[in-house]
Amino acid sequence: MKFFDEPEIGELTSSPVIKRFEKNPVLKASDVPYKSDLVCNAGVTKFNGRYVMVFRNDIRVDEYTVQEGVSLGIAFSDDGLKWAIQPKPCLDVHSVGESGEFLNTYDARLTVIDGRCYMTFGVDTRHGVRCGIAVTDDFERFKVLSICTPDNRNFVLFPEKIGGNYVRLERPFPIYGRPGYPERFDIWMSDSPDLVYWGNPHLLLGVEDVPFSNQKIGAGPPPIKTSKGWLTVFHASDFSASRGRDGYERSWKKRYSAGVMLLDLADPRKVIGMSKKPLLSPEVPYETAGGYRNKVVFPTGMILEEGGEVRIYYGAADTYVCLATAQLEDLLGLCISPRVSK
Ligand code: BMA
C-alpha cells in the first residue's frame, strides 16, 4: 500500500463572509517582554469584563528548528485588539507534573463555565502527547484537574454542561489503527461528570466528511451557543507531496485551513450542518510567507460580541496571533444553507 494516496485538494480560498482585521497581527513575538521568537494559537475569552488571551510562545533554535510551546504567555485587553502582555508566562510546565516528564505546553483554549475559567492545553511528555484541563479564577493560580493518556490533543470544552455533563471535543492520534495513512485523525467528543473522568467517546466528524482536508482535522475554539445550534469552528489540514520547504523547516508539505459546522443544541453529537468550503484558508502574506510554517491558519479563540459580530482569533504561519471577524448570521448561513451544507 502506498503510504499516502489521497487526492490532492488544490486551490482553496476563504469564505467571502470572513473579514481579516486590518491591523493584523494582533500579537507578535517582538511584543513579548521575555524570550520569544514566535507566538501563535491563543485561547481567548472574556472574563470579568476584560478579554484574556493565553498564547503559545516558541523559541527558534536554529535555521530550521523551533522549540514549540516553551511557555504559555498571558495577555489582557479592554477591547480584544490591543493587548497588555503580562511580564511572566502562566502555568509553568514543571508545575504540571514530575520534573523531566513534561516537556512543554501549548495551544490553550479558554472556556468560561459557571463563572470559572477553564483552560485546556497540549502537553508533550516523554511518553507521548497528552492534553490537560486546568481551572483558574485569577490567571495566576491554575489548578490542573486532569491530563489524559497519550496520544490525544486539541481538547475544547463546551461553555455549559449538556445533559448534566461537561462535554469536550478532542482529537486522538490513532497510528496503528489507520494503516496507510501517516496522520489521518478525526474529531471526537466525550463527556464527564467532573472534568476528571471522561467517557462515552463518540466520533463527531471524520476527515472523509471534510472536502478541503485529505489528512487530519481537529477542534478549534470553544463552540458558541446560538438559537440554531452550537457554532463550531475546526482546523483541517491537507497534504501535498509536491510541496517542499515552506518556512523554516526543511520540509513542510501541509496547509491548514478552518471549517465551520453546527451541532445540535440538545445533542451536540449530531452535526446538523457544515460548510463544504473552508471558512478561512491561508491567503495573505502573514499567513503564507516569512513564518515558521507557512500556509497555516489555526483558530483557537472565538467570541460572540453584542450586535452579532463573531471574532475568531487564529495562529498564522505558527508565527503570529491574528484576528478575523464575521457576522453570526452569515456563519450560520454557511452551515445550514442547502447549497453548501451536508
Ligand atoms: C498542529 C499543531 C499546531 C500547529 C499546527 C501547524 O499539528 O502542532 O500547534 O499550529 O500543527 O503547524
Boltz pocket constraint, residues with backbone or C-beta under 6 A from the ligand:
constraints:
  - pocket:
      binder: B
      contacts: [[A, 41], [A, 106], [A, 107], [A, 256], [A, 293], [A, 296], [A, 298], [A, 315], [A, 318]]
      max_distance: 6.0
